Amino acid sequence: MIVALLGLHVVVGAATLAFSRRLGRLGLVLGAVPMVAVVAWLLSAAGGVLDGRPVVGTLEWVPSLGLSLDVRVDAFTFLMLLIVSGTGTLVVAYAWSYFGRGPEAGRVAGLLTMFAGAMVGVVVADNLLFLYVCWELTSITSYLLIGIDDQKAEARAAATHALVVTAMGGLVMLAGLILLGQQAGTYSLSGLLSSPPSGTVTSVALVLILVGAFTKSAQYPFHSWLPGAMVAPTPISAYLHSAAMVKAGVYLVARLAPAFADTGMWRPLVVSVGLTTMIAGGLRAFRPFDLKQILAFGTISQLGFMMVLLGIGRPETTAAGCALLLAHALFKAALFMVVGVVDHQIHSRDIRELPQLGSGWTSIKVAAVVGAASMAAVPPLAGFISKEMAYGSLVDGTGGDRLVLVGIVVGSILTAAYSIRVAVALVGPAAVRTEEPAPLVAPSPAVAFVAPPVLLTAATVVLGTVPLVWSGLIDSASGALNQWSPTHGPHVHLALWHGVGPALVLSIVTLAMGSTVFALRRPFARWQAALAPRTTGAEVYDGVVARVLSGAGRITAVVQSGSLPVYVAVILATAAAAPTVALVTGGWWSGWPDAYGRIGQLPVAALMVVAAVAATLATRRFVAAVLLGTVGYGMAIFFVIQGAPDLALTQFSVETLSVVVFLLVLRKLPDRFEKPAPAMGQPLRIVVSLAAGAFVVVMALAASGARTAAPVSQEMVEQAYPKGYGHNIVNVILVDIRGIDTLGEITVLATAAIGIAALARSSAKPRRSGVEHHRREVGG
Amino acid sequence: MTLVMVLVAGVLSSCGTYLLLGRQLSRVVIGIGMLGHAVNILLVLSGGDGGRPPFDGDDPAGFADPLPHAFVLTSIVISFGVISFLLALAYRSWQVTGNDEVEDDVEDRRVATHGQGGAE
């Protein structure tokens, strides 16, 4: 069933994309179908899944690679699916009004559906490789979504930035997943969690996987792609950066934490990165004036918070993390939508120039205030419940927990402060405004436009005031994560009032301090401007990209030198060095061969060596050609000595012919060799040459002792006359046994002859070539 | 195999490689010729220490191995084809440019000098 739902996303997404022009915004209706179907399926399956009976399914894909579409929906996946598909449905409804009759609605719908399908795949996958495939599909679809406005260079750059960072993290993660799978002997996620491997390899694998999760969930120092991605239309930001894409990393960490939190670097790494992200993101949220940018850094900060809670891997913090996941999706999506409505109507989201929103905007203002309040953890809202759970889960712990708690409180104070900033900017902008706004002439938004954020806000209020509604869901979800851990932990009960305790005190302190920070925003801003690092993450990314490109340019300049001799030297040096090393380090030595065989070899050898060295050193073309001929005649004598008269005859005639051809050409060329600029240094040239010679000697010596079987030619000798009717066995081999090869050889010679004729007969001066002609035209 | 001919093959390969790494096409041709000779020596040696010419009717026990001979025969002829073609190229190069120099690829040199500053 789930596999079918996945398929539905793909089919509907592809169809919507294919007909996006014709469908227009009707595509949004079509695109919502799979998301609604998932929600409907969730409701029908809720009873069993939440009672701890996961729904599983499988579809073989590439069995030989251990790759199958294993799916498994337990209560935590249920929670994720609710967020992904529930928010997705509302986002699509919101997009209906946002895009109106604009041309991009159809494309956005198709891509959103594809993206939602990939996201559903990530959370239902029970196979590490399947999960990875879906993971990268979310990267690719989000690339297309962020860059939807492909006429804008800014959008294209932001989309590339997101893709480069998340896909690179994904590749690192793939290495980790494979290491982990090999270590565990299974690629099944549930199998892995039920009997987790350990050891050094596992620790390394986990760090690699965490890098993937950090890039995806925009953790420091990989966060810089997320603020840039805000160039996308707001519905896309609301979906990708509140509910879906960025939660994939958090999801994976949550899945693995109960089994692996104690292994290697996991806990210190996740907690330190998460806390850094939470605090740095919170600080950074004060600086931009663009509401979407503020929300973007707020999202980064909240993702750090979730990373910490779900990464610690203990039942209490995990439960708090689950609650935060849902609460964050509700308030962040609502806030993005609110900002989108304001931007759409007023064409500005700069808090320095927003006008006072009047009548007709009440619902938007309420949604803004409630969303921001939930983000700041004001009771009685969903955000408050999750944050108090987080405080409660860490208050009773060890010294390390206390330290984490301090970090979270600091992060939450900042969260409260920038939440107030967002709310004030939308409700009472005079307090944060620095410029006189244009009078508000824009119409208030239509009911359909406002409905999705209002629905999300209503959910925030309901979950906050009646915690019983989601208590069971969070309990089951965190229970599913801790399914295999030895300590299941107590059941979770969500409540608004936990009595007067440290958690409540901390909540009050957080809100009070947050308000103070906001009240002192002007000195705070000055202080921050003085202390904050001058370099932003985006600039670091740009710098890295520029370095990589210039480095690639430099490497190309070296590797692709354009000099034929250099290429040949590299090839020959490799061809000489690699086999020689392999031979010498292996058991190659089988003793010295005879010094010489037939006595005639000695004078021939002396003749050939002298002629070859002389030909190499010759400064006159004619001399070199004749000396090469001498080597060739030496070869012929050698053939005679070895008992190969056919070869000797051929060598004599070919060598004579070669010398003739040489002389024909040398008649034209100057007598002495010129001295063009050498392609490489003389020592290098000599070293490569000697290496090639050494390789030949070593290879021949190794081969001399390597024969183990009788020569195949024995049978050829026996059959030459009876079958081939030839007394000359070499001839029989050439024209009979290897007849086809000889035909090929003749073909090669014929081709060479045609080429030679063409080269020799063409006119003396070449016609101007096409390339040169073109260059002249463009003046290059 | 005999040590002395193995060493001859080694010397021919070194000389051939040295010539191959030069810039004058006519020297490259000579280098290729030498490399061909070196390989042919190895092929013949792989058939053992030689013997009487392999003609049917004699006692097969004293024959040189005929199979390497067949290979070498092919190799000699192909080497001749290659050398002739390269000489024709050298001739053509002289016709066009006035010498037989193997020049660097202009386009690649341009990439090398301009590419240092990063993407274009």
Interface residues (C-beta under 8 A of the other chain):
Chain A: A546 L549 S550 G553 R554 T556 A557 V558 Q560 S561 G562 S563 L564 P565 V568 A569 L572 W592 P593 D594 A595 Y596 G597 R598 Q601 L602 A605 M608 V609 A612 V613 A615 T616 R621 A624 A625 L628 V631 G632 M635 F638 F639 I641 Q642 G643 A644 P645 D646 L647 T650 Q651 V654 L657 S658 V661 F662 L664 V665 L666 K668 L669 P670 F673 E674 P676 A677 P678 A679 M680 R685 I686 V688 S689 L690 A692 G693 A694 F695 V696 V697 A700 L701 A703 S704 P711 V712 S713 Q714 M716 V717 E718 A720 Y721 G726 H727 N728 I729 V730 I733 L734 R738 D741 T742 E745 V748 L749 A752 A753 G755 I756 L759 A760 S762 A764 K765 P766
Chain B: M1 T2 L3 V4 M5 V6 L7 V8 A9 G10 V11 L12 S13 S14 C15 G16 T17 Y18 L19 L20 L21 G22 R23 Q24 S26 R27 I30 G33 M34 H37 A38 N40 I41 L42 V44 L45 S46 G47 G48 D49 G50 G51 R52 P53 P54 F55 D56 G57 P60 F63 A64 D65 P66 L67 H69 A70 V72 L73 T74 I76 V77 I78 S79 F80 G81 V82 I83 S84 F85 L87 A88 L89 A90 Y91 R92 W94 Q95 V96 N99 D100 E101 V102 D104 D105 V106 E107 D108 R109 V111 A112 T113 G115 Q116 G117 G118 A119
